[in-house]
Amino acid sequence: MSASTSSAGTAAAPSTGRVHDLVGIGLGPFNLGLACLADPLDDLDAVFLEARDELAWHPGMMLDDATLQVPFLADLVTMADPTSRWSFLNFLKQTGQLYPFYVRESFYPLRREYDDYCRWAAEGLASVRFGCPVVRVEHTDDLDLDAHPGLRDRLHEGLDPHGAAGAAYVVTTASGETVLGRRLVLGVGTRPRVLDSVRAAGGPALHSADYLPHKQRLQQQRSITIVGSGQSAAEIYRDLLAESPGHDYELTWLTRSPRFFPMEYTKLTLELTSPEYSAYFQGLDAGTRERLLREQRSLYKGISGDLVDEISDLHYRLRVQGAGPRTTLVSATTLTGARWDGEAYDLDLRHDETGEDFGLRTEGLVLATGYEASVPDFLDPVRHRLRLDERGRYLADSRYAVDRAGREVFVQNGEEHTHGFVAPDLGMGAYRSSAILAAVTGREVYPLEKRVAVQSFGVPDHLRRAPAGQGATR
């Protein structure tokens, strides 16, 4: 989930513990899934460091009736190992909830019970360590080992059964402890994306990630504006709309999208989350990948169709009850500027279809503007060992490795620009963890599906021939 991003000094604290085969930094669902899949492997020594004292998955958006947008099969392990003791179904069985979940007849778990499931798994794994914020990562090749005899001795205590013996990454925590690992898996997650104009304006604007802790203060305002087009924006709007009769605020929802569109969830579209499409996407040039990600927003940044309908039905009920809310929904609108005068925001807006510039004054401002990956500062001492693009982003290969050697540092959910929109998709987490474990161990511990899609991506080999009129023969 998180890890400290501060950086200081050089490795000075004595190394503690053995040299691990793998050190995971951060514990969101993806690294947690990797920890679960690594758990039964006797020949793999892995440890996972999490900055916080306990696991909490998007606590600021833990609305009571919010559900996942993926089925329960997209848990931590099932798509890699349906027999794993760390499956969601086993969690339900162990906590006495399996039959109630069965009677409910929905493939989509509540967000709150998924959070409980992740916490159950994290607390049951011996490889997970909480309260360990990472402040620095170095490599022994860059250190004077004569100045660190304890570190040198630790490196030569045994041979690495998977190669790369005699060298390791030195992971230093805030307490001064050093954890040694021959490989790293970065799972520090993404950070909330805040619009530059709003950040520069200052004031009490909040990101959707912090919605619930600030909800009561927000509802004391006379006007509230939500900016965003995805599921989080819709959930916050529905929540505030439902409670609007008990408050006196005007509610506005602005989105850049041309409409409040539902997430596309048809079966052939779902094949774009397949290994084949991910491999195809990696082979495209960077410009084409960027264009496709913009065009595919409705596949992963839309709103569930059920929620779109619920919002419409809620408007109707409130109108029938005579409690018609003071609310405005505006699509195709871009926020171009913001100023805070101590009492309210003055927002500069532009309607992208009419070209009209207009303004809005609002006391409360919620940015449901998504998240973005970044390379944490604690990696600065080893940046020269990493493959980064011209924008400073990870260049992940087909096995999710981002180091120059292609076998030492792996990333979870930091490769959207290279692998496509499946990077944050919970349904592909187990597959990515299986690929990383295969790269680390040198074998497919969990079989990696080679083809699952009906359709072909790119030109199929049997259709590769010159077009008619260019000398082709039939």
C-alpha positions as CSV (number, residue, x, y, z in Angstrom):
1,M,0.0,0.0,0.0
2,S,2.6,2.5,1.1
3,A,6.2,3.0,1.9
4,S,8.0,6.1,3.0
5,T,9.6,8.1,0.1
6,S,12.2,10.0,2.1
7,S,15.9,9.5,1.4
8,A,18.9,10.1,3.5
9,G,22.6,9.1,4.0
10,T,24.2,5.8,3.1
11,A,23.9,2.3,4.5
12,A,25.2,2.5,8.1
13,A,23.0,0.4,10.2
14,P,24.1,-3.2,10.7
15,S,22.4,-5.8,8.5
16,T,19.9,-7.9,10.3
17,G,18.7,-11.3,9.3
18,R,19.6,-13.4,6.3
19,V,19.8,-12.5,2.6
20,H,16.3,-13.0,1.3
21,D,15.6,-14.2,-2.2
22,L,13.0,-11.5,-2.6
23,V,12.0,-8.3,-0.7
24,G,8.6,-6.8,-1.4
25,I,8.2,-3.1,-0.6
26,G,4.6,-2.0,0.0
27,L,1.6,-4.2,0.7
28,G,-1.4,-3.4,-1.5
29,P,-3.5,-6.2,-3.0
30,F,-0.8,-7.0,-5.6
31,N,2.2,-7.5,-3.4
32,L,-0.1,-9.2,-0.9
33,G,-1.2,-11.6,-3.6
34,L,2.4,-12.2,-4.4
35,A,3.1,-12.9,-0.7
36,C,0.2,-15.4,-0.7
37,L,1.4,-17.2,-3.8
38,A,5.0,-17.3,-2.5
39,D,3.9,-18.6,0.9
40,P,3.9,-22.4,0.1
41,L,7.2,-22.3,-1.8
42,D,9.9,-23.9,0.4
43,D,12.7,-22.9,-1.9
44,L,11.8,-19.2,-1.9
45,D,12.7,-16.9,1.0
46,A,10.5,-13.8,0.7
47,V,9.7,-10.9,3.1
48,F,7.3,-8.0,2.5
49,L,7.6,-4.6,4.2
50,E,4.7,-2.3,4.7
51,A,5.1,1.2,6.1
52,R,1.7,1.3,8.0
53,D,0.9,-0.6,11.1
54,E,-2.0,-2.4,9.5
55,L,-3.5,-3.0,6.1
56,A,-6.3,-0.7,4.9
57,W,-7.5,-0.7,1.3
58,H,-8.8,2.7,0.2
59,P,-10.3,3.5,3.6
60,G,-11.4,6.9,2.5
61,M,-13.8,5.3,0.1
62,M,-15.1,2.5,2.3
63,L,-18.8,3.3,1.6
64,D,-21.2,0.8,3.2
65,D,-22.8,-0.4,-0.1
66,A,-19.8,0.0,-2.4
67,T,-18.9,-3.2,-4.3
68,L,-15.8,-4.3,-6.3
69,Q,-16.1,-3.9,-10.0
70,V,-14.6,-7.3,-10.6
71,P,-15.9,-10.8,-9.5
72,F,-14.7,-12.6,-6.4
73,L,-12.5,-14.8,-8.6
74,A,-10.3,-11.8,-9.0
75,D,-9.0,-12.2,-5.5
76,L,-5.4,-12.5,-4.4
77,V,-4.7,-16.0,-5.7
78,T,-7.6,-17.8,-7.4
79,M,-6.7,-17.1,-11.0
80,A,-3.2,-18.5,-10.3
81,D,-4.1,-21.3,-7.8
82,P,-7.8,-22.0,-7.2
83,T,-6.7,-24.5,-4.4
84,S,-4.8,-21.8,-2.4
85,R,-5.6,-21.5,1.3
86,W,-5.6,-17.7,0.8
87,S,-8.6,-17.6,-1.6
88,F,-11.6,-15.4,-1.0
89,L,-13.9,-18.4,-0.7
90,N,-11.7,-19.9,2.0
91,F,-11.8,-16.6,3.9
92,L,-15.6,-16.7,3.8
93,K,-15.5,-20.3,5.0
94,Q,-13.1,-19.6,7.8
95,T,-15.2,-16.6,9.0
96,G,-18.6,-18.2,8.7
97,Q,-19.7,-16.1,5.7
98,L,-19.6,-18.6,2.9
99,Y,-23.3,-19.5,2.9
100,P,-24.5,-15.9,3.3
101,F,-22.4,-15.0,0.3
102,Y,-23.9,-17.9,-1.6
103,V,-27.4,-16.9,-0.8
104,R,-26.7,-13.3,-1.8
105,E,-26.2,-14.5,-5.4
106,S,-23.7,-11.8,-6.5
107,F,-20.3,-12.4,-7.9
108,Y,-19.2,-8.9,-6.7
109,P,-18.0,-8.7,-3.1
110,L,-18.7,-5.6,-1.0
111,R,-15.6,-3.4,-0.9
112,R,-15.6,-3.7,2.9
113,E,-15.5,-7.5,2.9
114,Y,-12.7,-7.4,0.3
115,D,-10.8,-5.2,2.7
116,D,-11.5,-7.6,5.6
117,Y,-10.3,-10.5,3.3
118,C,-7.0,-8.7,2.5
119,R,-6.5,-8.0,6.2
120,W,-7.2,-11.6,7.1
121,A,-4.5,-12.8,4.6
122,A,-1.9,-10.2,5.6
123,E,-2.3,-11.1,9.3
124,G,-1.9,-14.8,8.6
125,L,1.3,-14.5,6.6
126,A,4.6,-14.9,8.4
127,S,6.4,-13.1,5.6
128,V,4.6,-9.8,6.1
129,R,6.0,-7.1,8.4
130,F,4.1,-4.0,9.2
131,G,5.5,-0.7,10.6
132,C,8.5,-0.9,8.3
133,P,8.6,2.3,6.2
134,V,11.5,2.1,3.7
135,V,13.7,5.2,3.5
136,R,16.5,4.0,1.2
137,V,17.5,1.3,-1.2
138,E,21.1,0.7,-2.2
139,H,23.0,-2.1,-3.9
140,T,26.1,-3.8,-2.5
141,D,27.9,-3.3,-5.8
142,D,27.8,0.4,-5.1
143,L,29.0,0.2,-1.5
144,D,32.4,-0.1,0.1
145,L,31.9,-3.4,1.8
146,D,35.2,-3.1,3.7
147,A,33.4,-0.3,5.6
148,H,30.5,-2.7,6.3
149,P,32.1,-6.0,7.4
150,G,28.9,-7.3,8.8
151,L,27.2,-6.7,5.5
152,R,30.0,-8.4,3.6
153,D,29.9,-11.4,5.9
154,R,26.2,-11.8,5.5
155,L,26.4,-11.8,1.7
156,H,28.9,-14.7,1.8
157,E,27.1,-16.9,4.3
158,G,25.4,-18.9,1.6
159,L,24.8,-19.3,-2.1
160,D,21.6,-18.1,-3.8
161,P,19.9,-21.1,-5.4
162,H,18.4,-18.8,-8.1
163,G,21.7,-17.1,-9.2
164,A,23.2,-13.6,-8.5
165,A,25.1,-14.9,-5.5
166,G,27.3,-12.4,-3.7
167,A,25.3,-9.3,-4.4
168,A,22.1,-7.9,-2.9
169,Y,19.9,-4.8,-2.5
170,V,20.2,-3.2,0.9
171,V,16.8,-1.9,2.0
172,T,16.9,0.5,5.0
173,T,13.9,1.2,7.1
174,A,13.1,4.2,9.2
175,S,14.2,2.4,12.3
176,G,17.7,2.0,10.8
177,E,17.3,-1.7,10.2
178,T,18.7,-3.1,6.9
179,V,17.0,-5.9,5.1
180,L,18.9,-7.7,2.3
181,G,17.3,-9.1,-0.8
182,R,18.7,-10.4,-4.0
183,R,15.5,-9.1,-5.8
184,L,13.0,-6.4,-5.1
185,V,9.3,-6.3,-6.0
186,L,7.9,-2.7,-5.8
187,G,4.3,-2.6,-4.7
188,V,4.1,0.9,-3.2
189,G,0.9,1.6,-5.1
190,T,-0.2,4.8,-6.8
191,R,-0.7,8.3,-5.3
192,P,-3.7,10.5,-5.7
193,R,-3.6,12.7,-8.8
194,V,-4.3,16.4,-7.9
195,L,-4.8,19.0,-10.6
196,D,-1.9,21.5,-10.7
197,S,-4.3,24.5,-10.7
198,V,-6.0,23.3,-7.5
199,R,-2.8,22.4,-5.8
200,A,-1.4,25.9,-6.6
201,A,-4.6,27.5,-5.3
202,G,-4.4,25.9,-1.8
203,G,-7.4,25.7,0.3
204,P,-9.4,22.7,1.7
205,A,-9.9,20.8,-1.6
206,L,-9.7,17.0,-1.0
207,H,-9.1,14.0,-3.2
208,S,-11.6,11.2,-3.2
209,A,-9.1,9.0,-1.4
210,D,-9.8,11.2,1.7
211,Y,-13.5,11.5,1.3
212,L,-15.0,9.7,4.3
213,P,-12.7,11.4,7.0
214,H,-13.8,14.8,5.7
215,K,-17.4,14.0,4.7
216,Q,-19.0,15.7,7.8
217,R,-17.0,18.9,7.3
218,L,-17.9,18.9,3.6
219,Q,-21.6,18.6,4.3
220,Q,-21.5,21.8,6.3
221,Q,-20.7,23.8,3.2
222,R,-23.3,25.6,1.2
223,S,-22.0,24.3,-2.1
224,I,-20.0,21.2,-3.1
225,T,-18.5,20.4,-6.4
226,I,-17.2,17.0,-7.5
227,V,-14.7,16.8,-10.4
228,G,-14.2,13.5,-12.1
229,S,-15.8,10.9,-14.4
230,G,-15.2,7.5,-12.9
231,Q,-16.6,5.2,-10.2
232,S,-15.3,7.2,-7.2
233,A,-16.9,10.4,-8.5
234,A,-20.2,8.6,-9.0
235,E,-20.1,6.9,-5.6
236,I,-19.4,10.2,-3.8
237,Y,-22.1,12.0,-5.8
238,R,-24.7,9.3,-5.0
239,D,-23.7,9.4,-1.3
240,L,-24.0,13.2,-1.1
241,L,-27.1,13.3,-3.2
242,A,-28.9,10.7,-1.0
243,E,-28.2,12.7,2.1
244,S,-28.9,16.1,0.6
245,P,-32.4,16.4,2.0
246,G,-31.0,16.6,5.5
247,H,-28.5,19.3,4.5
248,D,-28.6,22.7,2.7
249,Y,-26.0,22.3,0.1
250,E,-26.0,22.7,-3.7
251,L,-24.3,19.8,-5.4
252,T,-22.5,20.0,-8.7
253,W,-20.8,17.2,-10.6
254,L,-18.4,18.1,-13.5
255,T,-16.7,15.6,-15.9
256,R,-14.5,16.0,-18.9
257,S,-16.2,13.0,-20.5
258,P,-18.8,13.7,-23.1
259,R,-21.3,11.8,-21.0
260,F,-21.6,10.0,-17.7
261,F,-20.7,6.7,-19.3
262,P,-20.9,3.2,-17.9
263,M,-17.9,0.9,-17.9
264,E,-17.9,-1.4,-20.9
265,Y,-18.1,-4.9,-19.7
266,T,-18.9,-7.1,-22.7
267,K,-17.2,-10.4,-23.0
268,L,-15.0,-9.7,-26.1
269,T,-14.0,-6.4,-24.5
270,L,-12.9,-8.2,-21.4
271,E,-10.4,-10.1,-23.5
272,L,-8.4,-6.9,-23.6
273,T,-7.3,-7.9,-20.1
274,S,-5.8,-11.1,-21.5
275,P,-2.1,-12.0,-21.6
276,E,-2.2,-11.9,-25.4
277,Y,-3.5,-8.3,-25.5
278,S,-0.9,-7.2,-22.9
279,A,1.9,-8.7,-25.0
280,Y,0.5,-7.0,-28.1
281,F,0.2,-3.7,-26.3
282,Q,3.8,-3.9,-25.2
283,G,4.9,-4.3,-28.8
284,L,3.3,-1.0,-29.9
285,D,5.3,2.3,-30.1
286,A,4.9,4.6,-27.1
287,G,2.8,7.1,-29.0
288,T,0.2,4.5,-30.0
289,R,0.1,3.1,-26.5
290,E,-0.6,6.6,-25.1
291,R,-3.4,7.1,-27.7
292,L,-5.0,3.7,-26.9
293,L,-5.0,4.4,-23.2
294,R,-6.9,7.6,-23.8
295,E,-9.4,5.9,-26.1
296,Q,-9.9,3.0,-23.7
297,R,-10.9,5.0,-20.7
298,S,-14.4,3.6,-20.8
299,L,-13.0,0.1,-20.2
300,Y,-11.5,0.9,-16.8
301,K,-12.4,4.4,-15.8
302,G,-16.1,4.4,-16.3
303,I,-18.9,3.9,-13.9
304,S,-20.7,0.6,-13.3
305,G,-24.0,0.5,-15.2
306,D,-25.9,-0.3,-12.0
307,L,-24.6,2.8,-10.3
308,V,-25.5,5.0,-13.2
309,D,-29.1,3.7,-13.0
310,E,-29.1,4.0,-9.2
311,I,-28.2,7.7,-9.5
312,S,-31.0,8.3,-12.0
313,D,-33.5,6.4,-9.8
314,L,-32.4,8.4,-6.8
315,H,-33.1,11.6,-8.6
316,Y,-36.6,10.4,-9.4
317,R,-37.4,9.3,-5.8
318,L,-36.2,12.6,-4.4
319,R,-38.4,14.4,-6.9
320,V,-41.5,12.3,-6.0
321,Q,-40.8,12.9,-2.3
322,G,-40.8,16.6,-2.9
323,A,-37.2,16.8,-1.9
324,G,-35.8,17.5,-5.3
325,P,-32.1,18.4,-4.7
326,R,-30.4,21.5,-5.8
327,T,-27.9,19.7,-8.1
328,T,-26.3,20.2,-11.5
329,L,-24.5,17.6,-13.7
330,V,-22.3,18.9,-16.5
331,S,-20.3,16.8,-18.9
332,A,-17.7,17.7,-21.5
333,T,-16.2,20.2,-19.1
334,T,-12.6,20.8,-18.2
335,L,-11.3,22.6,-15.1
336,T,-8.8,25.1,-16.4
337,G,-8.0,27.2,-13.3
338,A,-8.8,27.6,-9.7
339,R,-8.4,30.2,-7.0
340,W,-9.1,30.1,-3.2
341,D,-10.0,33.3,-1.5
342,G,-10.3,32.0,2.1
343,E,-14.1,31.3,1.8
344,A,-14.6,29.5,-1.6
345,Y,-13.1,28.4,-4.8
346,D,-13.6,30.3,-8.1
347,L,-13.2,27.6,-10.8
348,D,-12.4,28.4,-14.4
349,L,-14.2,26.0,-16.7
350,R,-14.4,25.3,-20.4
351,H,-17.1,23.4,-22.2
352,D,-15.1,21.2,-24.6
353,E,-17.9,20.8,-27.2
354,T,-19.3,24.4,-27.4
355,G,-15.9,26.0,-26.7
356,E,-17.6,28.3,-24.1
357,D,-15.6,29.5,-21.0
358,F,-17.6,29.8,-17.8
359,G,-17.1,29.9,-14.1
360,L,-18.3,28.3,-10.9
361,R,-18.0,29.4,-7.2
362,T,-18.0,26.6,-4.7
363,E,-17.1,26.2,-1.0
364,G,-16.4,22.4,-1.1
365,L,-14.3,20.8,-3.8
366,V,-13.7,17.0,-4.2
367,L,-11.3,15.8,-6.8
368,A,-12.1,12.3,-8.0
369,T,-9.3,12.6,-10.5
370,G,-7.7,9.2,-10.2
371,Y,-4.2,8.0,-9.2
372,E,-0.8,8.0,-10.8
373,A,2.3,5.9,-10.4
374,S,5.7,7.3,-9.6
375,V,9.3,6.2,-8.9
376,P,9.7,6.7,-5.1
377,D,12.6,8.8,-3.8
378,F,14.0,5.9,-1.7
379,L,15.1,4.3,-5.0
380,D,17.4,7.3,-5.9
381,P,20.6,5.5,-4.9
382,V,19.8,2.7,-7.4
383,R,18.1,4.7,-10.2
384,H,21.1,4.0,-12.4
385,R,20.2,0.3,-12.2
386,L,16.6,0.9,-13.5
387,R,15.1,1.2,-16.9
388,L,13.2,4.5,-17.1
389,D,11.6,6.3,-20.1
390,E,12.1,9.9,-21.0
391,R,9.4,10.9,-18.5
392,G,11.0,9.1,-15.7
393,R,8.5,6.2,-15.7
394,Y,9.4,2.5,-15.3
395,L,10.1,0.6,-18.5
396,A,8.8,-2.8,-17.6
397,D,9.6,-5.8,-19.7
398,S,7.3,-8.8,-20.4
399,R,8.2,-10.3,-16.9
400,Y,7.5,-6.9,-15.2
401,A,11.2,-6.4,-14.5
402,V,12.4,-2.8,-14.5
403,D,16.1,-3.1,-13.8
404,R,18.7,-3.1,-16.6
405,A,19.6,-6.7,-16.1
406,G,16.0,-7.7,-16.3
407,R,16.0,-10.1,-13.4
408,E,16.3,-8.1,-10.2
409,V,13.7,-5.4,-9.7
410,F,10.0,-6.0,-10.5
411,V,7.0,-3.6,-10.4
412,Q,3.4,-4.1,-9.5
413,N,0.9,-1.6,-10.8
414,G,3.5,0.9,-12.1
415,E,3.5,-0.3,-15.8
416,E,0.2,1.0,-17.3
417,H,2.1,2.9,-20.0
418,T,3.9,-0.2,-21.1
419,H,1.4,-3.0,-20.4
420,G,-1.9,-1.3,-20.8
421,F,-4.9,-0.6,-18.6
422,V,-4.7,-4.0,-17.0
423,A,-1.9,-2.7,-14.7
424,P,-4.4,-1.7,-11.9
425,D,-6.9,-4.4,-12.7
426,L,-7.4,-6.8,-9.7
427,G,-8.2,-9.6,-12.1
428,M,-4.7,-9.6,-13.6
429,G,-2.9,-9.4,-10.3
430,A,-2.5,-13.2,-9.8
431,Y,-1.2,-13.5,-13.4
432,R,1.4,-10.8,-12.9
433,S,2.5,-12.4,-9.6
434,S,2.8,-15.8,-11.3
435,A,5.0,-14.2,-14.0
436,I,7.2,-12.5,-11.4
437,L,7.6,-15.8,-9.5
438,A,8.5,-17.6,-12.7
439,A,11.2,-15.0,-13.4
440,V,12.6,-15.3,-9.8
441,T,12.5,-19.0,-9.5
442,G,13.3,-20.0,-13.0
443,R,10.3,-22.2,-13.4
444,E,6.5,-21.8,-13.8
445,V,5.4,-22.4,-10.2
446,Y,1.9,-21.5,-11.4
447,P,1.1,-22.2,-15.0
448,L,1.0,-19.1,-17.1
449,E,-1.8,-19.1,-19.7
450,K,-0.5,-18.5,-23.1
451,R,-3.8,-17.9,-24.9
452,V,-7.2,-17.2,-23.5
453,A,-8.7,-14.8,-26.0
454,V,-11.0,-15.7,-28.9
455,Q,-9.9,-12.7,-31.0
456,S,-6.4,-11.9,-32.5
457,F,-4.5,-8.8,-31.7
458,G,-2.4,-7.4,-34.5
459,V,-2.2,-9.2,-37.9
460,P,-2.5,-13.0,-37.5
461,D,0.4,-14.9,-39.1
462,H,-1.8,-16.8,-41.5
463,L,-3.1,-13.6,-42.9
464,R,0.2,-12.0,-43.5
465,R,0.4,-11.4,-47.3
466,A,0.6,-8.5,-49.7
467,P,-2.7,-6.7,-50.2
468,A,-4.5,-7.3,-53.5
469,G,-3.1,-5.1,-56.3
470,Q,0.5,-5.4,-55.0
471,G,1.5,-8.6,-56.7
472,A,-0.4,-11.0,-54.4
473,T,-1.5,-14.3,-55.8
474,R,-4.4,-16.4,-54.5
